[in-house]
């Protein structure tokens, strides 16, 4: 986790700079309110670290949250935004 919290700028395949954990979330037909909640929960350190440290969960929703936050904090992303498609499929 120490490596993630350094806030060192990274570059995606297009050469654009991004900071892991501080990336955009694509809006999928009315998911803007959910995206705000996802970003808000990302600021709660204990919540975020639970999903970053635990490899998987037995609950499908929690498992998708874990995958989502791991993508959000991935320091080797191809682009500076992520898609909430998988987690929204479980929620809706």
C-alpha positions as CSV (number, residue, x, y, z in Angstrom):
1,X,0.0,0.0,0.0
2,X,2.9,2.4,0.6
3,X,3.6,2.3,-3.1
4,X,0.1,3.3,-3.9
5,X,0.0,6.3,-1.5
6,X,3.0,8.0,-3.0
7,X,0.8,9.9,-5.5
8,X,3.5,9.7,-8.2
9,X,2.1,10.6,-11.6
10,X,2.0,7.7,-14.1
11,X,1.4,7.8,-17.8
12,X,-1.2,5.8,-19.8
13,X,-0.7,4.4,-23.3
14,X,-1.6,7.8,-24.8
15,X,1.1,9.5,-22.8
16,X,-1.4,11.3,-20.6
17,X,-0.6,11.7,-16.9
18,X,-2.8,10.3,-14.2
19,X,-2.4,9.6,-10.4
20,X,-3.6,6.1,-9.3
21,X,-6.6,6.4,-7.1
22,X,-7.5,9.8,-8.5
23,X,-9.0,8.8,-11.9
24,X,-12.3,9.4,-13.6
25,X,-15.1,6.9,-13.7
26,X,-17.0,6.6,-16.9
27,X,-20.7,7.6,-16.8
28,X,-22.9,4.7,-18.1
29,X,-26.4,6.0,-18.8
30,X,-27.3,7.5,-15.4
31,X,-24.5,6.1,-13.2
32,X,-23.3,9.6,-12.3
33,X,-24.8,9.4,-8.8
34,X,-23.3,6.0,-8.2
35,X,-19.9,7.3,-9.4
36,X,-20.1,10.1,-6.8
37,X,-20.7,7.5,-4.1
38,X,-17.8,5.3,-5.4
39,X,-15.4,8.3,-5.4
40,X,-16.6,9.3,-1.9
41,X,-16.1,5.8,-0.5
42,X,-12.6,5.9,-2.1
43,X,-11.7,8.7,0.4
44,X,-12.4,6.5,3.4
45,X,-9.0,4.9,4.1
46,X,-10.3,1.9,6.1
47,X,-13.0,1.1,3.5
48,X,-10.5,1.4,0.6
49,X,-7.8,-0.7,2.2
50,X,-10.2,-3.5,3.0
51,X,-10.9,-3.9,-0.7
52,X,-7.3,-3.4,-1.8
53,X,-5.8,-5.9,0.7
54,X,-8.3,-8.7,0.6
55,X,-7.9,-10.9,-2.6
56,X,-11.6,-11.9,-2.9
57,X,-14.9,-12.1,-1.1
58,X,-17.6,-14.7,-0.9
59,X,-20.3,-12.1,-1.6
60,X,-20.6,-11.2,-5.3
61,X,-21.2,-7.4,-4.6
62,X,-18.2,-7.2,-2.3
63,X,-16.1,-9.1,-4.7
64,X,-17.0,-6.6,-7.5
65,X,-16.3,-3.7,-5.2
66,X,-12.8,-5.1,-4.5
67,X,-12.2,-5.5,-8.3
68,X,-13.4,-2.0,-8.9
69,X,-11.1,-0.4,-6.2
70,X,-8.2,-2.4,-7.4
71,X,-8.7,-1.0,-10.9
72,X,-9.1,2.5,-9.5
73,X,-5.7,2.2,-7.7
74,X,-3.9,0.3,-10.5
75,X,-0.7,2.1,-11.2
76,X,-0.3,0.4,-14.6
77,X,-3.6,1.5,-16.3
78,X,-4.0,1.9,-20.0
79,X,-6.1,5.0,-19.6
80,X,-6.9,7.6,-16.9
81,X,-10.4,6.4,-16.2
82,X,-12.2,3.2,-15.4
83,X,-15.6,1.8,-16.2
84,X,-18.1,0.8,-13.4
85,X,-19.9,-1.7,-15.7
86,X,-19.2,-4.9,-13.7
87,X,-20.2,-3.4,-10.3
88,X,-23.3,-1.7,-11.8
89,X,-24.4,-5.1,-13.2
90,X,-24.5,-6.5,-9.7
91,X,-26.2,-3.5,-8.2
92,X,-29.0,-3.2,-10.7
